[in-house]
Amino acid sequence: MKTLGEIAGYVGGRLRGDPSVMIERVIHPALAESSSDLALILSAKGTSMLASGKVLNAVVPEEAEVESNLNLILVKRPRLALARVLELFECPVHVFRGVHPSAVIDSSARIGKNVSIGPFCWVGPHSKIGDNCRLVSHVSIGAEVTVGEGTLFHSGVSVGDRCRIGARVILQANATIGGDGFAFVTAEPGSIESAMATGEIRSFNHEIIRINSIGTVVIEDDVEIGAGTCVDRGTLGETRVGRGAKLDNLVQIGHNVTIGKNCLIAAQVGLGGSSKVGERAVIGGQSGLPDHLSIGDDALVHAKSGLTMHVPPKAIVMGSPAEPKQRYLVEQLEIRRLPRMAKELKELRRQVAALSEKLKSLAPSDQSDPESQA
């Protein structure tokens, strides 16, 4: 439990009320029940929920106009305050203390101090696990892997041979680091090559030969990788995820990809082999980047964007094929106008046809031959 005064100090907020009130849990305002609950309100609009009378303590945006006798912590950035408050009230994942009897650790592996290794984990030959690491259960660490201090591997994580994992990294359940890249070649030019060269399929994939991946993966410090995400190893060199990058669930990172520092990559994004993402870039869910293309520093890629060319630094793109946001929005507006324009065009054609008929009816009739009249 924490007092309101302690919480306000930790989140850098301004307290209006009793600093000695003890807080037992942090909740959504609609679930408030007791004087020990702290409600989190993330927008000025959300302060309307305070009228229920059930909320006695709340974190609210400082611009909100709240006139009441409630205990309030006023903050500049509510979502940042949310992160800080939840740090104080964190519910850590349960991990077996020490090394579980069912874990298998190679005799040549080096395990640091205060390391927890849960049931059915495996640590391969010559691997190094840093101090204060936690392996929840069913974690597989291959040979010659290095893991930095304070790293957390949730259940089912797999790290392939020779990969390097930094300090304070979090790998969510079933993340796979260091699988082989999707790299194959045909003995003779195949369908893809013929299609790219001629626009037609004139040759065929009679035999598909795998290209072995003998490179590695480097995950730098403070990276978080979501559940079910796969990061393939490099073919010859490395696949690298930069410091502080955050990858959502079900992301596919191809071989030889480089991701810069502090990137945000949402669910179901696919990055093709040898593509490059600059620092602090943001990629929305279900977007795709083909092989060998790049996204510049600080670029923003909206969800479901299909990239077909390089994205410049600080650019904002959307759509499939992706293009600059303003151009895309103008095009979408014009598309929405098409039904009305088609209706207007149909009416104009009808009017033109009617005018043509009227003009024909008004045209003078042919005069008789003068000589015949004589």
Secondary structure, 3 states (H helix, E strand, C coil): CEEHHHHHHHHCCEEECCCCCEECEEECHHHCCCCCEEEECCCHHHHHHHHHCCCCEEEEECCCCCCCCCEEEEECCHHHHHHHHHHHCCCCCCCCCCECCCCEECCCCEECCCCEECCCCEECCCCEECCCCEECCCCEECCCCEECCCCEECCCCEECCCCEECCCCEECCCCEEEECCCCEEECCCCHHHHHHHHCCCCCCCCCEEECCCCCEEEECCCCEECCCCEEECCCCCEEEECCCCEECCCCEECCCCEECCCCEECCCCEECCCCEECCCCEECCCCEECCCCEECCCCEECCCCECCCCECCCCEEECCCCEEHHHHHHHHHHHHHHHHHHHHHHHHHHHHHHHHHHHHHHCCCCCCCHHHHC
